[in-house]
């Protein structure tokens, strides 16, 4: 068998990655990326199909591509007593195939953390593990038939809406069992994988590394239990160490001292205008030393909302660094207004203190 040219390998890996991301019109973007004619791209597509790693459907003009499943495995674990998470991991591990140590380390930590959550918090009777591997990535789904993670948090905190629970999870350091858990498991697991999703009670929360964004969807169908889905590229170079470092404080001591708050998770159908909405966003953030508010997907905020975060909260917690990212011009204007108001207040206070 002839050895593939390095450029051919690069082209085919690009195709597989774009298919994994759900990119449309694969031939056109590949041709543009590598300055190829379409017949040359189609040659690579045919070879990937011949190697049994790529599938195609539809006619030539509207053809779509998907990754071929190379291995699939599924097992149901019953409660009473439930199997330990390390035992379940040892049974699951061989089905992920040959992976580099850093990826295996991420799978080990993420799988055991999520399986343990299902054991200790779901209040269910069974846990299902589903593994699927392709030439480009591996994915695992862990499902339970319990109360549902968002409803459980809603009940524990007496929240008016289960969607508020997703906002709490996205901050980190939240747990319904502080005696036995740090509340960091879901936060860090969601950031170890390329894609991480939770489906429960008709609510779907997802975090994707590519673009570093979170979103929340609501479905009409109210499913029971909780489904956690994790996916990572087989050749990912990410390590748990570098993920922990991203959220460490200024002392680089690996303590969880920095968080990023996806503000869009708080807006639902309502505009973010009130102090009560801001206080919901701020709940629990006094546990951190650095808080960054991500305004991606937020078109506008009200004066009271911005003032509560960037003047009132910031003034009440001078030891916490408060910053923001991805704000549009309007949101930036409201934030600057609140910060200027804080600066004016400090100037007035200093003048009074100096007897001026």
C-alpha positions as CSV (number, residue, x, y, z in Angstrom):
1,X,0.0,0.0,0.0
2,X,1.4,3.4,-1.0
3,X,2.3,5.8,1.7
4,X,0.2,8.9,1.8
5,X,2.0,12.2,1.1
6,X,2.1,14.5,4.1
7,X,-0.1,17.1,2.3
8,X,-2.7,14.4,1.6
9,X,-2.8,13.5,5.3
10,X,-3.2,17.2,6.2
11,X,-6.1,17.6,3.7
12,X,-7.9,14.5,4.9
13,X,-7.5,15.4,8.6
14,X,-8.9,18.8,7.8
15,X,-11.9,17.2,6.0
16,X,-12.6,14.9,8.9
17,X,-12.4,17.7,11.5
18,X,-14.7,19.9,9.5
19,X,-17.2,17.1,9.1
20,X,-17.0,16.5,12.9
21,X,-17.9,20.2,13.4
22,X,-20.9,19.9,11.2
23,X,-19.5,22.3,8.5
24,X,-21.5,22.4,5.3
25,X,-20.2,22.3,1.7
26,X,-17.0,20.4,2.6
27,X,-15.7,20.3,-1.0
28,X,-15.8,24.1,-1.4
29,X,-14.2,25.0,1.9
30,X,-11.5,22.3,1.4
31,X,-10.7,23.6,-2.1
32,X,-10.4,27.1,-0.8
33,X,-8.3,26.1,2.2
34,X,-5.7,24.2,0.1
35,X,-6.1,26.0,-3.2
36,X,-7.3,22.8,-4.9
37,X,-9.7,22.1,-7.8
38,X,-12.9,20.3,-6.8
39,X,-11.9,17.0,-8.6
40,X,-8.9,16.8,-6.4
41,X,-11.0,17.3,-3.2
42,X,-13.4,14.7,-4.4
43,X,-10.5,12.3,-4.8
44,X,-9.7,12.7,-1.1
45,X,-13.4,12.3,-0.2
46,X,-13.6,9.1,-2.1
47,X,-10.4,7.8,-0.4
48,X,-11.8,8.5,3.0
49,X,-15.0,6.6,2.1
50,X,-12.9,3.7,0.8
51,X,-11.0,3.7,4.1
52,X,-14.4,3.3,5.8
53,X,-14.0,6.4,8.0
54,X,-16.4,8.7,6.2
55,X,-20.0,8.3,5.1
56,X,-21.9,10.2,2.4
57,X,-25.6,10.7,1.7
58,X,-27.6,12.5,-0.9
59,X,-26.9,13.2,-4.6
60,X,-23.8,14.9,-5.9
61,X,-25.1,18.5,-5.7
62,X,-26.5,18.2,-2.2
63,X,-24.3,15.5,-0.7
64,X,-23.6,15.6,3.0
65,X,-20.9,13.8,4.9
66,X,-20.7,12.2,8.4
67,X,-18.0,10.4,10.3
68,X,-18.3,6.6,10.2
69,X,-18.7,4.9,13.6
70,X,-15.7,2.7,14.2
71,X,-16.8,1.3,17.5
72,X,-19.9,1.5,19.6
73,X,-20.5,0.1,23.1
74,X,-23.3,0.3,25.5
75,X,-24.0,-1.0,29.0
76,X,-26.7,-0.5,31.7
77,X,-25.7,-0.4,35.4
78,X,-28.5,-1.1,37.9
79,X,-28.6,0.4,41.4
80,X,-28.7,-1.5,44.6
81,X,-25.8,-1.1,45.3
82,X,-24.5,0.8,42.3
83,X,-21.2,-0.1,40.7
84,X,-18.3,2.2,41.7
85,X,-17.3,4.8,39.1
86,X,-13.7,3.4,38.9
87,X,-15.1,-0.1,38.1
88,X,-17.4,1.4,35.4
89,X,-14.4,3.3,34.0
90,X,-12.3,0.2,33.8
91,X,-15.1,-1.5,31.7
92,X,-15.5,1.6,29.5
93,X,-11.9,2.4,28.9
94,X,-11.1,-0.4,26.4
95,X,-13.9,0.7,24.1
96,X,-12.3,4.1,23.6
97,X,-9.5,2.6,21.6
98,X,-5.8,3.7,21.6
99,X,-5.5,7.3,22.8
100,X,-2.6,9.5,23.9
101,X,-2.1,9.7,27.7
102,X,-3.4,13.3,28.0
103,X,-6.7,12.4,26.3
104,X,-7.0,9.3,28.4
105,X,-6.4,11.4,31.5
106,X,-9.2,13.7,30.5
107,X,-11.5,10.8,29.8
108,X,-10.7,9.1,33.2
109,X,-11.4,12.3,35.2
110,X,-14.5,13.4,33.3
111,X,-16.1,9.9,33.1
112,X,-15.6,9.1,36.8
113,X,-16.8,12.6,37.9
114,X,-20.0,12.4,35.9
115,X,-20.7,8.7,36.7
116,X,-20.2,9.5,40.4
117,X,-22.7,12.4,40.1
118,X,-25.2,10.0,38.7
119,X,-24.6,7.5,41.6
120,X,-24.7,10.1,44.4
121,X,-27.1,12.8,43.2
122,X,-29.5,11.4,40.6
123,X,-31.8,9.5,43.0
124,X,-32.3,7.1,40.0
125,X,-32.3,3.3,39.6
126,X,-30.0,2.8,36.6
127,X,-27.2,4.4,34.7
128,X,-26.5,3.8,31.0
129,X,-23.1,4.3,29.4
130,X,-22.9,4.7,25.6
131,X,-19.5,5.0,23.8
132,X,-19.0,5.9,20.2
133,X,-15.6,6.4,18.4
134,X,-14.7,7.7,15.0
135,X,-11.5,8.4,13.2
136,X,-11.4,11.9,14.6
137,X,-13.0,11.8,18.0
138,X,-14.5,9.8,20.8
139,X,-17.7,10.5,22.7
140,X,-19.4,9.1,25.8
141,X,-23.0,9.6,27.0
142,X,-23.9,8.9,30.6
143,X,-27.7,8.7,31.2
144,X,-29.6,8.2,34.4
145,X,-33.4,7.9,35.2
146,X,-33.3,10.1,38.3
147,X,-34.9,13.4,39.3
148,X,-32.9,15.5,36.9
149,X,-29.9,17.7,37.7
150,X,-31.6,21.1,37.0
151,X,-34.7,20.2,39.0
152,X,-32.6,19.0,41.9
153,X,-30.6,22.3,42.0
154,X,-33.8,24.2,41.6
155,X,-35.2,22.4,44.6
156,X,-32.1,22.8,46.7
157,X,-31.9,26.5,46.2
158,X,-35.6,27.1,46.0
159,X,-35.2,28.7,42.6
160,X,-38.2,30.1,40.7
161,X,-37.0,28.6,37.4
162,X,-34.9,25.5,36.6
163,X,-33.0,27.6,34.0
164,X,-31.4,29.5,36.9
165,X,-29.7,26.2,37.9
166,X,-27.7,26.2,34.7
167,X,-26.4,29.6,35.4
168,X,-25.2,28.4,38.9
169,X,-23.5,25.4,37.3
170,X,-21.7,27.5,34.8
171,X,-20.0,29.6,37.5
172,X,-18.4,26.7,39.3
173,X,-18.1,26.0,43.0
174,X,-21.8,25.1,43.3
175,X,-22.9,21.8,44.9
176,X,-26.1,20.5,46.5
177,X,-23.8,18.5,48.9
178,X,-21.0,20.8,50.1
179,X,-20.0,18.3,52.8
180,X,-18.8,15.8,50.3
181,X,-18.3,17.7,47.0
182,X,-16.4,20.9,46.0
183,X,-18.9,21.9,43.3
184,X,-16.1,22.1,40.8
185,X,-16.6,18.8,38.9
186,X,-19.1,19.8,36.2
187,X,-17.3,23.2,35.7
188,X,-13.9,21.7,35.0
189,X,-15.2,18.6,33.2
190,X,-17.1,20.9,30.8
191,X,-13.9,22.7,30.0
192,X,-11.7,19.6,29.5
193,X,-13.7,18.3,26.5
194,X,-14.2,19.8,23.1
195,X,-17.9,19.6,23.6
196,X,-19.9,19.0,26.8
197,X,-23.7,18.9,27.1
198,X,-26.3,18.2,29.7
199,X,-29.9,17.4,28.8
200,X,-32.4,17.2,31.6
201,X,-36.1,18.1,32.1
202,X,-36.5,19.7,28.6
203,X,-33.4,21.9,29.1
204,X,-30.3,21.6,27.1
205,X,-27.0,23.2,28.2
206,X,-23.9,23.0,26.2
207,X,-20.3,24.3,26.3
208,X,-18.0,24.2,23.3
209,X,-14.3,24.8,23.5
210,X,-14.2,26.0,19.9
211,X,-15.3,29.6,20.4
212,X,-15.5,29.1,24.1
213,X,-19.2,29.6,24.3
214,X,-22.2,28.3,26.2
215,X,-25.8,28.1,25.2
216,X,-29.2,27.1,26.7
217,X,-32.1,25.6,24.7
218,X,-35.5,24.6,25.9
219,X,-37.5,21.8,24.4
220,X,-41.2,21.2,24.7
221,X,-40.7,17.5,25.5
222,X,-39.9,17.1,29.2
223,X,-37.6,14.1,29.5
224,X,-36.9,12.4,32.8
225,X,-33.4,11.9,34.3
226,X,-30.2,13.5,33.1
227,X,-28.0,12.8,30.0
228,X,-24.4,14.0,30.0
229,X,-22.6,14.0,26.6
230,X,-18.8,14.5,26.3
231,X,-16.7,14.5,23.2
232,X,-13.0,15.2,22.5
233,X,-10.6,14.8,19.5
234,X,-8.5,11.7,19.6
235,X,-5.4,13.7,19.0
236,X,-6.2,16.6,21.3
237,X,-3.1,18.2,23.0
238,X,-5.1,19.6,25.9
239,X,-4.1,18.5,29.4
240,X,-5.9,18.7,32.7
241,X,-3.0,20.9,34.0
242,X,-3.5,23.6,31.4
243,X,-7.3,23.7,32.1
244,X,-6.7,24.1,35.8
245,X,-4.2,26.8,35.1
246,X,-6.7,28.9,33.1
247,X,-8.8,29.3,36.2
248,X,-6.1,29.7,38.8
249,X,-5.5,32.9,40.7
250,X,-2.6,35.3,40.3
251,X,-0.4,33.2,42.6
252,X,-0.6,30.2,40.1
253,X,-1.3,27.9,43.0
254,X,-3.9,25.8,41.1
255,X,-6.6,27.0,43.4
256,X,-9.9,27.6,41.6
257,X,-10.0,31.4,42.0
258,X,-11.1,32.7,38.5
259,X,-14.4,32.1,36.8
260,X,-16.0,33.2,33.6
261,X,-19.8,34.0,33.8
262,X,-21.7,33.5,30.5
263,X,-24.2,36.3,31.1
264,X,-26.4,35.2,28.2
265,X,-27.6,32.2,30.3
266,X,-29.4,34.7,32.5
267,X,-31.4,36.5,29.9
268,X,-33.9,33.8,28.7
269,X,-36.7,35.8,27.0
270,X,-36.3,38.9,29.2
271,X,-34.0,41.8,28.7
272,X,-31.3,42.1,31.4
273,X,-32.5,45.4,33.0
274,X,-33.1,44.9,36.7
275,X,-31.0,44.7,39.9
276,X,-32.7,41.4,40.8
277,X,-31.4,39.8,37.5
278,X,-27.9,41.1,38.3
279,X,-28.0,39.7,41.8
280,X,-28.9,36.3,40.3
281,X,-25.8,36.6,38.1
282,X,-23.7,37.6,41.0
283,X,-24.8,34.9,43.5
284,X,-21.8,33.0,44.8
285,X,-19.2,35.0,43.0
286,X,-17.8,36.3,46.3
287,X,-15.9,32.9,46.4
288,X,-13.6,34.0,43.6
289,X,-10.7,36.5,43.2
290,X,-11.2,37.1,39.5
291,X,-14.6,37.3,37.9
292,X,-14.9,37.8,34.1
293,X,-18.4,38.5,32.7
294,X,-18.8,37.2,29.1
295,X,-21.4,39.3,27.3
296,X,-21.4,37.3,24.0
297,X,-24.9,37.0,22.7
298,X,-26.2,39.8,24.9
299,X,-27.5,42.7,22.8
300,X,-28.3,45.1,25.6
301,X,-28.4,45.6,29.4
302,X,-30.2,48.1,31.6
303,X,-28.6,50.8,33.7
304,X,-29.6,49.1,36.9
305,X,-28.3,45.8,35.8
306,X,-24.9,47.2,34.9
307,X,-24.7,49.4,38.0
308,X,-25.4,46.5,40.3
309,X,-22.5,44.5,38.9
310,X,-19.9,47.1,38.0
311,X,-20.4,49.6,40.8
312,X,-22.3,48.1,43.7
313,X,-20.8,44.6,43.7
314,X,-17.3,45.9,42.7
315,X,-17.4,48.4,45.5
316,X,-18.6,45.8,48.1
317,X,-15.8,43.4,47.1
318,X,-12.6,45.5,46.5
319,X,-10.5,42.3,46.7
320,X,-12.2,40.8,43.6
321,X,-11.0,41.8,40.1
322,X,-14.1,42.4,38.0
323,X,-13.7,42.5,34.2
324,X,-15.7,41.7,31.1
325,X,-15.3,40.4,27.5
326,X,-17.3,40.2,24.2
327,X,-19.5,43.2,25.0
328,X,-20.9,45.2,22.1
329,X,-20.8,49.0,21.9
330,X,-24.1,49.5,23.7
331,X,-23.3,47.1,26.6
332,X,-19.8,48.6,26.9
333,X,-21.4,52.1,27.2
334,X,-23.7,50.9,30.1
335,X,-20.7,49.3,31.8
336,X,-18.5,52.4,31.5
337,X,-21.4,54.5,32.8
338,X,-21.6,52.4,35.9
339,X,-17.8,52.4,36.3
340,X,-17.7,56.2,35.9
341,X,-20.4,56.5,38.5
342,X,-18.2,54.5,40.9
343,X,-15.2,56.7,40.1
344,X,-17.2,59.8,40.7
345,X,-18.5,58.4,44.0
346,X,-14.9,57.6,45.1
347,X,-13.7,61.1,44.2
348,X,-16.5,62.7,46.2
349,X,-15.8,60.5,49.2
350,X,-12.1,61.4,49.0
351,X,-12.9,65.1,48.8
352,X,-15.2,64.9,51.9
353,X,-12.5,62.9,53.8
354,X,-10.0,65.6,53.0
355,X,-12.3,68.3,54.1
356,X,-12.5,69.8,50.7
